Amino acid sequence: MAVITQFVVVREGVEKMTFTSKKEADAYDKMLDIADNLLPFIQASELELDEAECEKLAFYFASNKDELAGLLKGAPVAKKAPAKKAAKKEQSE
């Protein structure tokens, strides 16, 4: 019988994700913290976004924090195809 160690990220009593390494679980938890911190900032904008859209935007910014930090420092945008479009393109070929 094998023993498998799992690290579970839980937020407000809800299991969000399970990982096999503590490092990955900690990184995901930190990303969720960043998204939580971004939420009031996005909601304070003049954009008329509903709560779900604000959460998606906060999650997107948090997931891409390194690229976003570079952009805020004035670095040029990295030219790459969005993941969704690239995946659809590959499926159609």
mmCIF file as gemmi writes it, N, C-alpha and C atoms, coordinates in Angstrom:
data_model
loop_
_atom_site.group_PDB
_atom_site.id
_atom_site.type_symbol
_atom_site.label_atom_id
_atom_site.label_alt_id
_atom_site.label_comp_id
_atom_site.label_asym_id
_atom_site.label_entity_id
_atom_site.label_seq_id
_atom_site.pdbx_PDB_ins_code
_atom_site.Cartn_x
_atom_site.Cartn_y
_atom_site.Cartn_z
_atom_site.occupancy
_atom_site.B_iso_or_equiv
_atom_site.pdbx_formal_charge
_atom_site.auth_seq_id
_atom_site.auth_asym_id
_atom_site.pdbx_PDB_model_num
ATOM 1 N N . MET Axp A 1 ? 0.848 -1.167 0 1 0 ? 1 A 1
ATOM 2 C CA . MET Axp A 1 ? 0 0 0 1 0 ? 1 A 1
ATOM 3 C C . MET Axp A 1 ? 0.899 1.237 0 1 0 ? 1 A 1
ATOM 4 N N . ALA Axp A 2 ? 0.603 2.158 -0.892 1 0 ? 2 A 1
ATOM 5 C CA . ALA Axp A 2 ? 1.389 3.39 -1.001 1 0 ? 2 A 1
ATOM 6 C C . ALA Axp A 2 ? 0.777 4.474 -0.123 1 0 ? 2 A 1
ATOM 7 N N . VAL Axp A 3 ? 1.632 5.308 0.411 1 0 ? 3 A 1
ATOM 8 C CA . VAL Axp A 3 ? 1.189 6.452 1.198 1 0 ? 3 A 1
ATOM 9 C C . VAL Axp A 3 ? 1.405 7.692 0.341 1 0 ? 3 A 1
ATOM 10 N N . ILE Axp A 4 ? 0.364 8.483 0.166 1 0 ? 4 A 1
ATOM 11 C CA . ILE Axp A 4 ? 0.442 9.693 -0.64 1 0 ? 4 A 1
ATOM 12 C C . ILE Axp A 4 ? 0.156 10.892 0.257 1 0 ? 4 A 1
ATOM 13 N N . THR Axp A 5 ? 1.092 11.804 0.279 1 0 ? 5 A 1
ATOM 14 C CA . THR Axp A 5 ? 0.905 13.031 1.047 1 0 ? 5 A 1
ATOM 15 C C . THR Axp A 5 ? 0.305 14.074 0.124 1 0 ? 5 A 1
ATOM 16 N N . GLN Axp A 6 ? -0.774 14.696 0.585 1 0 ? 6 A 1
ATOM 17 C CA . GLN Axp A 6 ? -1.423 15.733 -0.205 1 0 ? 6 A 1
ATOM 18 C C . GLN Axp A 6 ? -1.557 16.997 0.631 1 0 ? 6 A 1
ATOM 19 N N . PHE Axp A 7 ? -1.434 18.127 -0.036 1 0 ? 7 A 1
ATOM 20 C CA . PHE Axp A 7 ? -1.601 19.424 0.595 1 0 ? 7 A 1
ATOM 21 C C . PHE Axp A 7 ? -2.83 20.066 -0.023 1 0 ? 7 A 1
ATOM 22 N N . VAL Axp A 8 ? -3.78 20.408 0.811 1 0 ? 8 A 1
ATOM 23 C CA . VAL Axp A 8 ? -5.057 20.937 0.345 1 0 ? 8 A 1
ATOM 24 C C . VAL Axp A 8 ? -5.164 22.405 0.726 1 0 ? 8 A 1
ATOM 25 N N . VAL Axp A 9 ? -5.498 23.225 -0.257 1 0 ? 9 A 1
ATOM 26 C CA . VAL Axp A 9 ? -5.734 24.644 -0.012 1 0 ? 9 A 1
ATOM 27 C C . VAL Axp A 9 ? -7.229 24.807 0.225 1 0 ? 9 A 1
ATOM 28 N N . VAL Axp A 10 ? -7.566 25.319 1.425 1 0 ? 10 A 1
ATOM 29 C CA . VAL Axp A 10 ? -8.966 25.504 1.808 1 0 ? 10 A 1
ATOM 30 C C . VAL Axp A 10 ? -9.192 26.978 2.105 1 0 ? 10 A 1
ATOM 31 N N . ARG Axp A 11 ? -10.242 27.545 1.532 1 0 ? 11 A 1
ATOM 32 C CA . ARG Axp A 11 ? -10.622 28.947 1.758 1 0 ? 11 A 1
ATOM 33 C C . ARG Axp A 11 ? -12.067 28.986 2.21 1 0 ? 11 A 1
ATOM 34 N N . GLU Axp A 12 ? -12.295 29.612 3.34 1 0 ? 12 A 1
ATOM 35 C CA . GLU Axp A 12 ? -13.645 29.773 3.89 1 0 ? 12 A 1
ATOM 36 C C . GLU Axp A 12 ? -14.396 28.44 3.917 1 0 ? 12 A 1
ATOM 37 N N . GLY Axp A 13 ? -13.697 27.398 4.31 1 0 ? 13 A 1
ATOM 38 C CA . GLY Axp A 13 ? -14.304 26.081 4.441 1 0 ? 13 A 1
ATOM 39 C C . GLY Axp A 13 ? -14.491 25.329 3.136 1 0 ? 13 A 1
ATOM 40 N N . VAL Axp A 14 ? -14.019 25.893 2.022 1 0 ? 14 A 1
ATOM 41 C CA . VAL Axp A 14 ? -14.182 25.255 0.718 1 0 ? 14 A 1
ATOM 42 C C . VAL Axp A 14 ? -12.819 24.817 0.199 1 0 ? 14 A 1
ATOM 43 N N . GLU Axp A 15 ? -12.736 23.542 -0.201 1 0 ? 15 A 1
ATOM 44 C CA . GLU Axp A 15 ? -11.497 23.023 -0.762 1 0 ? 15 A 1
ATOM 45 C C . GLU Axp A 15 ? -11.303 23.607 -2.149 1 0 ? 15 A 1
ATOM 46 N N . LYS Axp A 16 ? -10.201 24.324 -2.342 1 0 ? 16 A 1
ATOM 47 C CA . LYS Axp A 16 ? -9.939 24.987 -3.621 1 0 ? 16 A 1
ATOM 48 C C . LYS Axp A 16 ? -9.089 24.139 -4.552 1 0 ? 16 A 1
ATOM 49 N N . MET Axp A 17 ? -8.024 23.53 -4.011 1 0 ? 17 A 1
ATOM 50 C CA . MET Axp A 17 ? -7.111 22.779 -4.861 1 0 ? 17 A 1
ATOM 51 C C . MET Axp A 17 ? -6.286 21.847 -3.989 1 0 ? 17 A 1
ATOM 52 N N . THR Axp A 18 ? -5.865 20.732 -4.581 1 0 ? 18 A 1
ATOM 53 C CA . THR Axp A 18 ? -5.021 19.762 -3.887 1 0 ? 18 A 1
ATOM 54 C C . THR Axp A 18 ? -3.696 19.642 -4.632 1 0 ? 18 A 1
ATOM 55 N N . PHE Axp A 19 ? -2.602 19.607 -3.883 1 0 ? 19 A 1
ATOM 56 C CA . PHE Axp A 19 ? -1.262 19.527 -4.464 1 0 ? 19 A 1
ATOM 57 C C . PHE Axp A 19 ? -0.492 18.391 -3.812 1 0 ? 19 A 1
ATOM 58 N N . THR Axp A 20 ? 0.56 17.956 -4.493 1 0 ? 20 A 1
ATOM 59 C CA . THR Axp A 20 ? 1.417 16.909 -3.933 1 0 ? 20 A 1
ATOM 60 C C . THR Axp A 20 ? 2.672 17.496 -3.291 1 0 ? 20 A 1
ATOM 61 N N . SER Axp A 21 ? 2.88 18.812 -3.438 1 0 ? 21 A 1
ATOM 62 C CA . SER Axp A 21 ? 4.024 19.431 -2.777 1 0 ? 21 A 1
ATOM 63 C C . SER Axp A 21 ? 3.576 20.659 -1.987 1 0 ? 21 A 1
ATOM 64 N N . LYS Axp A 22 ? 4.213 20.857 -0.853 1 0 ? 22 A 1
ATOM 65 C CA . LYS Axp A 22 ? 3.886 22 -0.005 1 0 ? 22 A 1
ATOM 66 C C . LYS Axp A 22 ? 4.208 23.309 -0.713 1 0 ? 22 A 1
ATOM 67 N N . LYS Axp A 23 ? 5.285 23.327 -1.469 1 0 ? 23 A 1
ATOM 68 C CA . LYS Axp A 23 ? 5.701 24.528 -2.187 1 0 ? 23 A 1
ATOM 69 C C . LYS Axp A 23 ? 4.615 24.991 -3.163 1 0 ? 23 A 1
ATOM 70 N N . GLU Axp A 24 ? 4.047 24.063 -3.929 1 0 ? 24 A 1
ATOM 71 C CA . GLU Axp A 24 ? 2.981 24.401 -4.873 1 0 ? 24 A 1
ATOM 72 C C . GLU Axp A 24 ? 1.729 24.883 -4.144 1 0 ? 24 A 1
ATOM 73 N N . ALA Axp A 25 ? 1.386 24.214 -3.047 1 0 ? 25 A 1
ATOM 74 C CA . ALA Axp A 25 ? 0.208 24.607 -2.27 1 0 ? 25 A 1
ATOM 75 C C . ALA Axp A 25 ? 0.383 26.002 -1.689 1 0 ? 25 A 1
ATOM 76 N N . ASP Axp A 26 ? 1.568 26.293 -1.163 1 0 ? 26 A 1
ATOM 77 C CA . ASP Axp A 26 ? 1.852 27.626 -0.61 1 0 ? 26 A 1
ATOM 78 C C . ASP Axp A 26 ? 1.79 28.7 -1.693 1 0 ? 26 A 1
ATOM 79 N N . ALA Axp A 27 ? 2.317 28.398 -2.881 1 0 ? 27 A 1
ATOM 80 C CA . ALA Axp A 27 ? 2.291 29.358 -3.985 1 0 ? 27 A 1
ATOM 81 C C . ALA Axp A 27 ? 0.853 29.653 -4.411 1 0 ? 27 A 1
ATOM 82 N N . TYR Axp A 28 ? 0.02 28.619 -4.472 1 0 ? 28 A 1
ATOM 83 C CA . TYR Axp A 28 ? -1.388 28.811 -4.849 1 0 ? 28 A 1
ATOM 84 C C . TYR Axp A 28 ? -2.12 29.615 -3.775 1 0 ? 28 A 1
ATOM 85 N N . ASP Axp A 29 ? -1.845 29.311 -2.517 1 0 ? 29 A 1
ATOM 86 C CA . ASP Axp A 29 ? -2.473 30.036 -1.412 1 0 ? 29 A 1
ATOM 87 C C . ASP Axp A 29 ? -2.076 31.519 -1.447 1 0 ? 29 A 1
ATOM 88 N N . LYS Axp A 30 ? -0.816 31.773 -1.738 1 0 ? 30 A 1
ATOM 89 C CA . LYS Axp A 30 ? -0.343 33.16 -1.84 1 0 ? 30 A 1
ATOM 90 C C . LYS Axp A 30 ? -1.034 33.873 -3.003 1 0 ? 30 A 1
ATOM 91 N N . MET Axp A 31 ? -1.205 33.179 -4.128 1 0 ? 31 A 1
ATOM 92 C CA . MET Axp A 31 ? -1.885 33.756 -5.281 1 0 ? 31 A 1
ATOM 93 C C . MET Axp A 31 ? -3.327 34.11 -4.925 1 0 ? 31 A 1
ATOM 94 N N . LEU Axp A 32 ? -3.99 33.253 -4.15 1 0 ? 32 A 1
ATOM 95 C CA . LEU Axp A 32 ? -5.36 33.547 -3.705 1 0 ? 32 A 1
ATOM 96 C C . LEU Axp A 32 ? -5.384 34.755 -2.77 1 0 ? 32 A 1
ATOM 97 N N . ASP Axp A 33 ? -4.359 34.892 -1.914 1 0 ? 33 A 1
ATOM 98 C CA . ASP Axp A 33 ? -4.246 36.068 -1.044 1 0 ? 33 A 1
ATOM 99 C C . ASP Axp A 33 ? -4.126 37.341 -1.878 1 0 ? 33 A 1
ATOM 100 N N . ILE Axp A 34 ? -3.298 37.287 -2.913 1 0 ? 34 A 1
ATOM 101 C CA . ILE Axp A 34 ? -3.113 38.448 -3.785 1 0 ? 34 A 1
ATOM 102 C C . ILE Axp A 34 ? -4.435 38.798 -4.472 1 0 ? 34 A 1
ATOM 103 N N . ALA Axp A 35 ? -5.149 37.792 -4.96 1 0 ? 35 A 1
ATOM 104 C CA . ALA Axp A 35 ? -6.445 38.033 -5.608 1 0 ? 35 A 1
ATOM 105 C C . ALA Axp A 35 ? -7.423 38.673 -4.63 1 0 ? 35 A 1
ATOM 106 N N . ASP Axp A 36 ? -7.43 38.195 -3.391 1 0 ? 36 A 1
ATOM 107 C CA . ASP Axp A 36 ? -8.3 38.782 -2.364 1 0 ? 36 A 1
ATOM 108 C C . ASP Axp A 36 ? -7.954 40.244 -2.105 1 0 ? 36 A 1
ATOM 109 N N . ASN Axp A 37 ? -6.661 40.56 -2.134 1 0 ? 37 A 1
ATOM 110 C CA . ASN Axp A 37 ? -6.222 41.933 -1.908 1 0 ? 37 A 1
ATOM 111 C C . ASN Axp A 37 ? -6.539 42.835 -3.096 1 0 ? 37 A 1
ATOM 112 N N . LEU Axp A 38 ? -6.551 42.281 -4.301 1 0 ? 38 A 1
ATOM 113 C CA . LEU Axp A 38 ? -6.851 43.059 -5.499 1 0 ? 38 A 1
ATOM 114 C C . LEU Axp A 38 ? -8.338 43.368 -5.65 1 0 ? 38 A 1
ATOM 115 N N . LEU Axp A 39 ? -9.171 42.54 -5.077 1 0 ? 39 A 1
ATOM 116 C CA . LEU Axp A 39 ? -10.619 42.678 -5.249 1 0 ? 39 A 1
ATOM 117 C C . LEU Axp A 39 ? -11.149 44.07 -4.878 1 0 ? 39 A 1
ATOM 118 N N . PRO Axp A 40 ? -10.848 44.611 -3.699 1 0 ? 40 A 1
ATOM 119 C CA . PRO Axp A 40 ? -11.364 45.957 -3.373 1 0 ? 40 A 1
ATOM 120 C C . PRO Axp A 40 ? -10.811 47.03 -4.309 1 0 ? 40 A 1
ATOM 121 N N . PHE Axp A 41 ? -9.574 46.861 -4.769 1 0 ? 41 A 1
ATOM 122 C CA . PHE Axp A 41 ? -8.967 47.816 -5.698 1 0 ? 41 A 1
ATOM 123 C C . PHE Axp A 41 ? -9.755 47.851 -7.013 1 0 ? 41 A 1
ATOM 124 N N . ILE Axp A 42 ? -10.09 46.672 -7.538 1 0 ? 42 A 1
ATOM 125 C CA . ILE Axp A 42 ? -10.842 46.586 -8.794 1 0 ? 42 A 1
ATOM 126 C C . ILE Axp A 42 ? -12.261 47.105 -8.599 1 0 ? 42 A 1
ATOM 127 N N . GLN Axp A 43 ? -12.889 46.759 -7.481 1 0 ? 43 A 1
ATOM 128 C CA . GLN Axp A 43 ? -14.259 47.2 -7.218 1 0 ? 43 A 1
ATOM 129 C C . GLN Axp A 43 ? -14.343 48.713 -7.04 1 0 ? 43 A 1
ATOM 130 N N . ALA Axp A 44 ? -13.256 49.349 -6.624 1 0 ? 44 A 1
ATOM 131 C CA . ALA Axp A 44 ? -13.25 50.798 -6.424 1 0 ? 44 A 1
ATOM 132 C C . ALA Axp A 44 ? -13.101 51.561 -7.74 1 0 ? 44 A 1
ATOM 133 N N . SER Axp A 45 ? -12.827 50.849 -8.824 1 0 ? 45 A 1
ATOM 134 C CA . SER Axp A 45 ? -12.655 51.513 -10.114 1 0 ? 45 A 1
ATOM 135 C C . SER Axp A 45 ? -14.008 51.988 -10.647 1 0 ? 45 A 1
ATOM 136 N N . GLU Axp A 46 ? -13.957 52.786 -11.681 1 0 ? 46 A 1
ATOM 137 C CA . GLU Axp A 46 ? -15.185 53.284 -12.302 1 0 ? 46 A 1
ATOM 138 C C . GLU Axp A 46 ? -15.785 52.273 -13.273 1 0 ? 46 A 1
ATOM 139 N N . LEU Axp A 47 ? -15.131 51.134 -13.429 1 0 ? 47 A 1
ATOM 140 C CA . LEU Axp A 47 ? -15.658 50.091 -14.304 1 0 ? 47 A 1
ATOM 141 C C . LEU Axp A 47 ? -16.938 49.524 -13.699 1 0 ? 47 A 1
ATOM 142 N N . GLU Axp A 48 ? -17.888 49.253 -14.507 1 0 ? 48 A 1
ATOM 143 C CA . GLU Axp A 48 ? -19.144 48.692 -14.011 1 0 ? 48 A 1
ATOM 144 C C . GLU Axp A 48 ? -19.112 47.174 -14.194 1 0 ? 48 A 1
ATOM 145 N N . LEU Axp A 49 ? -18.406 46.516 -13.283 1 0 ? 49 A 1
ATOM 146 C CA . LEU Axp A 49 ? -18.262 45.067 -13.323 1 0 ? 49 A 1
ATOM 147 C C . LEU Axp A 49 ? -19.046 44.449 -12.18 1 0 ? 49 A 1
ATOM 148 N N . ASP Axp A 50 ? -19.686 43.311 -12.466 1 0 ? 50 A 1
ATOM 149 C CA . ASP Axp A 50 ? -20.366 42.63 -11.358 1 0 ? 50 A 1
ATOM 150 C C . ASP Axp A 50 ? -19.32 41.889 -10.527 1 0 ? 50 A 1
ATOM 151 N N . GLU Axp A 51 ? -19.744 41.35 -9.412 1 0 ? 51 A 1
ATOM 152 C CA . GLU Axp A 51 ? -18.819 40.726 -8.469 1 0 ? 51 A 1
ATOM 153 C C . GLU Axp A 51 ? -18.041 39.563 -9.088 1 0 ? 51 A 1
ATOM 154 N N . ALA Axp A 52 ? -18.722 38.748 -9.897 1 0 ? 52 A 1
ATOM 155 C CA . ALA Axp A 52 ? -18.051 37.602 -10.526 1 0 ? 52 A 1
ATOM 156 C C . ALA Axp A 52 ? -16.963 38.059 -11.487 1 0 ? 52 A 1
ATOM 157 N N . GLU Axp A 53 ? -17.229 39.116 -12.25 1 0 ? 53 A 1
ATOM 158 C CA . GLU Axp A 53 ? -16.224 39.635 -13.174 1 0 ? 53 A 1
ATOM 159 C C . GLU Axp A 53 ? -15.037 40.222 -12.415 1 0 ? 53 A 1
ATOM 160 N N . CYS Axp A 54 ? -15.303 40.912 -11.315 1 0 ? 54 A 1
ATOM 161 C CA . CYS Axp A 54 ? -14.23 41.459 -10.483 1 0 ? 54 A 1
ATOM 162 C C . CYS Axp A 54 ? -13.356 40.334 -9.939 1 0 ? 54 A 1
ATOM 163 N N . GLU Axp A 55 ? -13.98 39.249 -9.497 1 0 ? 55 A 1
ATOM 164 C CA . GLU Axp A 55 ? -13.228 38.114 -8.969 1 0 ? 55 A 1
ATOM 165 C C . GLU Axp A 55 ? -12.371 37.469 -10.052 1 0 ? 55 A 1
ATOM 166 N N . LYS Axp A 56 ? -12.93 37.315 -11.257 1 0 ? 56 A 1
ATOM 167 C CA . LYS Axp A 56 ? -12.162 36.739 -12.37 1 0 ? 56 A 1
ATOM 168 C C . LYS Axp A 56 ? -10.97 37.617 -12.722 1 0 ? 56 A 1
ATOM 169 N N . LEU Axp A 57 ? -11.188 38.92 -12.757 1 0 ? 57 A 1
ATOM 170 C CA . LEU Axp A 57 ? -10.119 39.851 -13.079 1 0 ? 57 A 1
ATOM 171 C C . LEU Axp A 57 ? -9.034 39.824 -12 1 0 ? 57 A 1
ATOM 172 N N . ALA Axp A 58 ? -9.436 39.807 -10.744 1 0 ? 58 A 1
ATOM 173 C CA . ALA Axp A 58 ? -8.473 39.741 -9.636 1 0 ? 58 A 1
ATOM 174 C C . ALA Axp A 58 ? -7.665 38.444 -9.713 1 0 ? 58 A 1
ATOM 175 N N . PHE Axp A 59 ? -8.333 37.336 -10.002 1 0 ? 59 A 1
ATOM 176 C CA . PHE Axp A 59 ? -7.668 36.035 -10.121 1 0 ? 59 A 1
ATOM 177 C C . PHE Axp A 59 ? -6.685 36.055 -11.295 1 0 ? 59 A 1
ATOM 178 N N . TYR Axp A 60 ? -7.098 36.658 -12.409 1 0 ? 60 A 1
ATOM 179 C CA . TYR Axp A 60 ? -6.221 36.75 -13.584 1 0 ? 60 A 1
ATOM 180 C C . TYR Axp A 60 ? -4.98 37.57 -13.269 1 0 ? 60 A 1
ATOM 181 N N . PHE Axp A 61 ? -5.17 38.734 -12.655 1 0 ? 61 A 1
ATOM 182 C CA . PHE Axp A 61 ? -4.03 39.575 -12.291 1 0 ? 61 A 1
ATOM 183 C C . PHE Axp A 61 ? -3.104 38.838 -11.33 1 0 ? 61 A 1
ATOM 184 N N . ALA Axp A 62 ? -3.677 38.167 -10.334 1 0 ? 62 A 1
ATOM 185 C CA . ALA Axp A 62 ? -2.865 37.443 -9.349 1 0 ? 62 A 1
ATOM 186 C C . ALA Axp A 62 ? -2.116 36.283 -9.994 1 0 ? 62 A 1
ATOM 187 N N . SER Axp A 63 ? -2.747 35.58 -10.934 1 0 ? 63 A 1
ATOM 188 C CA . SER Axp A 63 ? -2.099 34.449 -11.604 1 0 ? 63 A 1
ATOM 189 C C . SER Axp A 63 ? -0.954 34.906 -12.5 1 0 ? 63 A 1
ATOM 190 N N . ASN Axp A 64 ? -1.022 36.144 -12.951 1 0 ? 64 A 1
ATOM 191 C CA . ASN Axp A 64 ? -0.005 36.683 -13.851 1 0 ? 64 A 1
ATOM 192 C C . ASN Axp A 64 ? 0.742 37.842 -13.191 1 0 ? 64 A 1
ATOM 193 N N . LYS Axp A 65 ? 0.972 37.721 -11.885 1 0 ? 65 A 1
ATOM 194 C CA . LYS Axp A 65 ? 1.528 38.825 -11.11 1 0 ? 65 A 1
ATOM 195 C C . LYS Axp A 65 ? 2.909 39.251 -11.576 1 0 ? 65 A 1
ATOM 196 N N . ASP Axp A 66 ? 3.733 38.325 -12.01 1 0 ? 66 A 1
ATOM 197 C CA . ASP Axp A 66 ? 5.085 38.685 -12.439 1 0 ? 66 A 1
ATOM 198 C C . ASP Axp A 66 ? 5.047 39.538 -13.711 1 0 ? 66 A 1
ATOM 199 N N . GLU Axp A 67 ? 4.24 39.121 -14.676 1 0 ? 67 A 1
ATOM 200 C CA . GLU Axp A 67 ? 4.097 39.902 -15.908 1 0 ? 67 A 1
ATOM 201 C C . GLU Axp A 67 ? 3.443 41.254 -15.616 1 0 ? 67 A 1
ATOM 202 N N . LEU Axp A 68 ? 2.444 41.266 -14.754 1 0 ? 68 A 1
ATOM 203 C CA . LEU Axp A 68 ? 1.767 42.51 -14.383 1 0 ? 68 A 1
ATOM 204 C C . LEU Axp A 68 ? 2.731 43.469 -13.686 1 0 ? 68 A 1
ATOM 205 N N . ALA Axp A 69 ? 3.559 42.949 -12.81 1 0 ? 69 A 1
ATOM 206 C CA . ALA Axp A 69 ? 4.542 43.792 -12.112 1 0 ? 69 A 1
ATOM 207 C C . ALA Axp A 69 ? 5.499 44.423 -13.119 1 0 ? 69 A 1
ATOM 208 N N . GLY Axp A 70 ? 5.93 43.658 -14.112 1 0 ? 70 A 1
ATOM 209 C CA . GLY Axp A 70 ? 6.799 44.191 -15.158 1 0 ? 70 A 1
ATOM 210 C C . GLY Axp A 70 ? 6.112 45.284 -15.953 1 0 ? 70 A 1
ATOM 211 N N . LEU Axp A 71 ? 4.85 45.067 -16.277 1 0 ? 71 A 1
ATOM 212 C CA . LEU Axp A 71 ? 4.092 46.073 -17.016 1 0 ? 71 A 1
ATOM 213 C C . LEU Axp A 71 ? 3.946 47.358 -16.213 1 0 ? 71 A 1
ATOM 214 N N . LEU Axp A 72 ? 3.706 47.226 -14.915 1 0 ? 72 A 1
ATOM 215 C CA . LEU Axp A 72 ? 3.563 48.408 -14.061 1 0 ? 72 A 1
ATOM 216 C C . LEU Axp A 72 ? 4.883 49.16 -13.912 1 0 ? 72 A 1
ATOM 217 N N . LYS Axp A 73 ? 5.992 48.453 -14.128 1 0 ? 73 A 1
ATOM 218 C CA . LYS Axp A 73 ? 7.305 49.099 -14.072 1 0 ? 73 A 1
ATOM 219 C C . LYS Axp A 73 ? 7.7 49.69 -15.424 1 0 ? 73 A 1
ATOM 220 N N . GLY Axp A 74 ? 6.861 49.499 -16.436 1 0 ? 74 A 1
ATOM 221 C CA . GLY Axp A 74 ? 7.138 50.066 -17.753 1 0 ? 74 A 1
ATOM 222 C C . GLY Axp A 74 ? 7.757 49.106 -18.739 1 0 ? 74 A 1
ATOM 223 N N . ALA Axp A 75 ? 7.835 47.835 -18.403 1 0 ? 75 A 1
ATOM 224 C CA . ALA Axp A 75 ? 8.391 46.842 -19.324 1 0 ? 75 A 1
ATOM 225 C C . ALA Axp A 75 ? 7.4 46.599 -20.458 1 0 ? 75 A 1
ATOM 226 N N . PRO Axp A 76 ? 7.885 46.289 -21.656 1 0 ? 76 A 1
ATOM 227 C CA . PRO Axp A 76 ? 6.968 46.038 -22.779 1 0 ? 76 A 1
ATOM 228 C C . PRO Axp A 76 ? 6.187 44.739 -22.57 1 0 ? 76 A 1
ATOM 229 N N . VAL Axp A 77 ? 5.059 44.664 -23.237 1 0 ? 77 A 1
ATOM 230 C CA . VAL Axp A 77 ? 4.205 43.485 -23.16 1 0 ? 77 A 1
ATOM 231 C C . VAL Axp A 77 ? 4.874 42.34 -23.916 1 0 ? 77 A 1
ATOM 232 N N . ALA Axp A 78 ? 4.911 41.178 -23.29 1 0 ? 78 A 1
ATOM 233 C CA . ALA Axp A 78 ? 5.455 39.988 -23.954 1 0 ? 78 A 1
ATOM 234 C C . ALA Axp A 78 ? 4.461 39.54 -25.014 1 0 ? 78 A 1
ATOM 235 N N . LYS Axp A 79 ? 4.954 39.296 -26.214 1 0 ? 79 A 1
ATOM 236 C CA . LYS Axp A 79 ? 4.076 38.891 -27.321 1 0 ? 79 A 1
ATOM 237 C C . LYS Axp A 79 ? 3.917 37.382 -27.304 1 0 ? 79 A 1
ATOM 238 N N . LYS Axp A 80 ? 2.716 36.939 -26.898 1 0 ? 80 A 1
ATOM 239 C CA . LYS Axp A 80 ? 2.418 35.51 -26.931 1 0 ? 80 A 1
ATOM 240 C C . LYS Axp A 80 ? 0.928 35.342 -27.149 1 0 ? 80 A 1
ATOM 241 N N . ALA Axp A 81 ? 0.554 34.237 -27.736 1 0 ? 81 A 1
ATOM 242 C CA . ALA Axp A 81 ? -0.85 33.968 -27.999 1 0 ? 81 A 1
ATOM 243 C C . ALA Axp A 81 ? -1.552 33.623 -26.702 1 0 ? 81 A 1
ATOM 244 N N . PRO Axp A 82 ? -2.771 34.114 -26.495 1 0 ? 82 A 1
ATOM 245 C CA . PRO Axp A 82 ? -3.523 33.736 -25.297 1 0 ? 82 A 1
ATOM 246 C C . PRO Axp A 82 ? -3.727 32.228 -25.253 1 0 ? 82 A 1
ATOM 247 N N . ALA Axp A 83 ? -3.699 31.667 -24.074 1 0 ? 83 A 1
ATOM 248 C CA . ALA Axp A 83 ? -3.789 30.208 -23.906 1 0 ? 83 A 1
ATOM 249 C C . ALA Axp A 83 ? -5.051 29.631 -24.533 1 0 ? 83 A 1
ATOM 250 N N . LYS Axp A 84 ? -6.181 30.286 -24.35 1 0 ? 84 A 1
ATOM 251 C CA . LYS Axp A 84 ? -7.441 29.746 -24.883 1 0 ? 84 A 1
ATOM 252 C C . LYS Axp A 84 ? -7.425 29.694 -26.398 1 0 ? 84 A 1
ATOM 253 N N . LYS Axp A 85 ? -6.978 30.749 -27.059 1 0 ? 85 A 1
ATOM 254 C CA . LYS Axp A 85 ? -6.955 30.783 -28.51 1 0 ? 85 A 1
ATOM 255 C C . LYS Axp A 85 ? -5.95 29.788 -29.058 1 0 ? 85 A 1
ATOM 256 N N . ALA Axp A 86 ? -4.798 29.666 -28.425 1 0 ? 86 A 1
ATOM 257 C CA . ALA Axp A 86 ? -3.772 28.724 -28.885 1 0 ? 86 A 1
ATOM 258 C C . ALA Axp A 86 ? -4.285 27.298 -28.778 1 0 ? 86 A 1
ATOM 259 N N . ALA Axp A 87 ? -4.977 26.986 -27.694 1 0 ? 87 A 1
ATOM 260 C CA . ALA Axp A 87 ? -5.515 25.625 -27.5 1 0 ? 87 A 1
ATOM 261 C C . ALA Axp A 87 ? -6.568 25.321 -28.549 1 0 ? 87 A 1
ATOM 262 N N . LYS Axp A 88 ? -7.453 26.28 -28.851 1 0 ? 88 A 1
ATOM 263 C CA . LYS Axp A 88 ? -8.497 26.073 -29.858 1 0 ? 88 A 1
ATOM 264 C C . LYS Axp A 88 ? -7.87 25.88 -31.239 1 0 ? 88 A 1
ATOM 265 N N . LYS Axp A 89 ? -6.825 26.662 -31.53 1 0 ? 89 A 1
ATOM 266 C CA . LYS Axp A 89 ? -6.152 26.584 -32.817 1 0 ? 89 A 1
ATOM 267 C C . LYS Axp A 89 ? -5.547 25.199 -33.011 1 0 ? 89 A 1
ATOM 268 N N . GLU Axp A 90 ? -4.908 24.657 -31.962 1 0 ? 90 A 1
ATOM 269 C CA . GLU Axp A 90 ? -4.294 23.337 -32.046 1 0 ? 90 A 1
ATOM 270 C C . GLU Axp A 90 ? -5.334 22.252 -32.254 1 0 ? 90 A 1
ATOM 271 N N . GLN Axp A 91 ? -6.502 22.384 -31.61 1 0 ? 91 A 1
ATOM 272 C CA . GLN Axp A 91 ? -7.56 21.382 -31.733 1 0 ? 91 A 1
ATOM 273 C C . GLN Axp A 91 ? -8.139 21.349 -33.145 1 0 ? 91 A 1
ATOM 274 N N . SER Axp A 92 ? -8.225 22.51 -33.786 1 0 ? 92 A 1
ATOM 275 C CA . SER Axp A 92 ? -8.829 22.566 -35.102 1 0 ? 92 A 1
ATOM 276 C C . SER Axp A 92 ? -7.922 22.012 -36.18 1 0 ? 92 A 1
ATOM 277 N N . GLU Axp A 93 ? -6.623 21.926 -35.919 1 0 ? 93 A 1
ATOM 278 C CA . GLU Axp A 93 ? -5.662 21.432 -36.925 1 0 ? 93 A 1
ATOM 279 C C . GLU Axp A 93 ? -5.564 19.95 -36.941 1 0 ? 93 A 1
